[in-house]
Amino acid sequence: EQEQRDFTFTLAPHVDVWVPFARRALVTTSVTTDLVYYQTYASERSFNPDVKVRGDLFLNRITLFAEPRWLRSRQRMNYEIDARAQREERTLRGGVNVRIFPKLSIELAGSQAELAFDAEETFNDTSLQETLNRETRIVSATVRHQTTPYTTIAVRADRATDRFEFSPLRDSDSNRVMAGVEFNPRALISGTGYVGVRRFTPTDEALEGFSGLAANATLGYTLLGSTRFLFTADRDVTYSYERAQPYYVVDGYGLMVRRRLIGRTDITGGVQRHKYTYRDLVVAGIPGAELNRVDVTRTWLATFGYRFGDSTRLGFGAFYRERHSNSSRFRDYEGFRFASTIDYGF
């Protein structure tokens, strides 16, 4: 398909509300709603609500928590599916955190998540409902030790099961163990970083499993109060919409730098790279398989911003993105996107 040009506008109001109850409980609600407007392609206009609620009950050394979330969106799910496909996600997570010692705690949690695409949504002539609708259940245990007021080290183990509504050949069980560090947002280095191993085991022998390195990191650093660095990294297994290539191993990293200039102006530059190594389903009668498929995406961005007061920023930016594949079924593409943004907080 050829790229189409259009003028688009997105309004994304966000509200966080905290409600304490007699120092024994806390309810946090977060609501985000993307209002997306397309001038020419009216069918792409959308309303994308995302509602998250967390409730905590404090009982001395024990904290009970529950986190429901509901999302209905047409925003692009990831870099692989370049289509605004309508989907709904429902998640419920809950558990208990026990403070064994003043600086040592253990968290036991469980979650259930459902992903459902609308029946008419397709990409490259593939039904997204058929290949991606699934239910995921996860049980996890995390041990944390606070080494300093700003630094916590952690070890996490989890087991996940994925069950597909229309494609049971994709069903799998996973075990993952990761060690990491968590930094306070006000520390010199902020964010989290985890690295470990994952064993991904499909329930059907027609699909090869995966066992190897897994990692996830989002780390920020501020230099001399005026330059902000943000580093991201990700290596994991992700399901694909492709019938004959049900999942891929993603290796990604990115770096973004924001520099405050004279007065209220700032400039931001960044780069992201993702590599997708696909795994094939060996089943007779399923067309389209192409062994050893590898796709690579790269994104460069640059923005210029001006601040009005402490809570409003007006930005103008350009994005250049390219994707290359060694598969003959997909054409390489590249192109620019230009955008302006207004951020306002109160």
Beta strands, then each sheet from edge to edge (+ up, - down):
strand 1: 8-11
strand 2: 14-21
strand 3: 25-38
strand 4: 46-59
strand 5: 62-73
strand 6: 87-101
strand 7: 104-117
strand 8: 122-123
strand 9: 126-127
strand 10: 134-148
strand 11: 151-164
strand 12: 172-183
strand 13: 189-202
strand 14: 210-223
strand 15: 227-239
strand 16: 247-260
strand 17: 265-279
strand 18: 294-308
strand 19: 312-325
strand 20: 333-344
sheet 1: 1+ 3- 2+
sheet 2: 1+ 3- 4+ 5- 6+ 7- 10+ 11- 12+ 13- 14+ 15- 16+ 17- 18+ 19- 20+
sheet 3: 8+ 9-
end
